[in-house]
Amino acid sequence: MFDKLLIANRGAIACRILRTLKALDCQGVAVYSEADAASLHIQQADEAHSLGEGPAAQTYLVVDKILGIARKTGAKAIHPGYGFLSENAAFAEACEAAGIAFVGPTPEQLRVFGLKHTARALAKAHGVPMLEGTELLEDLNAALEAGEEVGYPVMLKSTAGGGGIGMRVCRSAAELSDAFEAVKRLGQNNFSDAGVFIEKYIQRARHLEVQVFGDGRGEVIALGVRDCSVQRRNQKVLEETPAPNLPAGMAEALCAAAIKLAKAVSYRSAGTVEFVYDSEAERFYFLEVNTRLQVEHGVTEQVWGVDLVRWMIELAAGDLPPLTELVSGLEPKGHAIQARLYAEDPGRDFQPSPGLLTAVGFPEADGQALRIDTWVEAGCEIPPYFDPMIAKLITWAPDRGQARAALDATLGESLLYGVETNRDYLRQILAYAPFAEGSPWTRCLEGLSYRASTFEVLAAGTQTTVQDYPGRLGYW
């Protein structure tokens, strides 16, 4: 086992990885932007080193800075978490060249799955069900021809896109013409790759994904199916496992397809194979592979009783038992749901709400029925540079109804002052029929009208006072 590991990330995932490192008796090295100086991951780490001032491009994405700190501290491995450098093949290669273990897939696997069009080609070659689509499109004329051939509506996608960026539904040739250059620019500006392609668009699609883990030598296992269909602007809001209301045998078929694809490249470490599921036709189609730990990995851990981060680290250190031994007797139990709590204002079209957290209060978590992955406490600043996630709230119960009720209660008992959050919006989703009944689809939230329980102070005068029960812990 490594005696020291550097975490090339911030926030909730950095704290999550540190929790496993303590269980492994491995020292954790944190890195941080000065904007994150009050983050809990700095306090929890054995040592912490500044990356300087500025946004991600000047801090968490600067490979030389991170590798320099790893060398200086004697860290033998780097865990990239999710986002930032987690799927960067050049970073993984730089780690290996420096004699530092990269906790994740191989650089070759990061490359082949890193671009959607190459991942599609690999999936097609190995018989994984595919949506009708194209290779990379040379120009608008090629896109218009493809649109007619595939049939509208279609989804125009950036091949390097992620996080909901670089995707546009086009229902006609006119919409495709309007979107083509815009999506190319998004891909170039956000991912340095302007390549785009077209896929058939499924009207009432569910987003299902399979958690896989491979030993890098050809053995791969699957740990069930997550449903991530509750999305806003193609970004996940709630996730759960097992996926509810699937036909008999569908979960097994999804897992078999995911394993087949991962085995084709002798996949190493944790990954997720994502699928689009057509509820009306009861068919699934390959979407993409995420070659990293997912934000929603916690729901799988709660249901299966495993520690995926530990598996990743032990595999990188050469200490992981054979997968057949790990899964022997392993059975999923109960149901888990995760809510992403963000510092954003649903009343202002979900605009980020950076600022100082003046008070933070979560229910006591036992790690089983309730798990809270967070990086904040009172006095922490939500910086404007990074993803405004505050916490991931995960509830587990013997059945879905109990897990949903527990998550609603947890949100109700969670108090945060100083910034706006999506807490009330999440509670409304839990009561919203498509989710409550276990039949969500990726655009179902378009039918949910957010009902704010607050009002906005437009202009505060010297005589203005707004009381906030049970106490004035916020600015008003």
Buried (B, 14 or more C-beta within 10 A) or exposed (E): BBEBBBBBBBBBBBBBBBBBBEEBEBBBBBBBBEBBEBBBBBEBBBBBBBBEEBBBEBBBBBBEBBBEBBEEBEBBBBBBBBBBBBBBBEBBBBBEEBEBBBBBBBBBBBBBBBBBBBBBBBBEEBEBBBBEBBBBBEEEEBBBEBBEEBEBBBBBBBBBBBEEBBBBBBEEBEBBBEBBEEBBEBBBEBBEBBBBBBBBBBEBBBBBBBBBBBBBEEBBBBBBBBBBBBBBEBEBBBBBBBBBEBEEEBBEBBBBBBBBBBBBBBBBBBBBBBBBBBBEEEBBBBBBBBBBBBBBBBBBBBBBEBBBBBBBBBBBBEEBEEBEEBBEEEEBEBBBBBBBBBBBBBBEEBEBBBBBBBBBEBBEBEEEBBBBBBBBBBEBBBBEBBBBBBBBBBBBBEEBEBBBEBBBBBBEEBBBBBBBBBBBBBBBBBEBEBBBEBBBBBBBBEEBEBEEEEEEEEEEEEEEEEEEEEEEBBBE
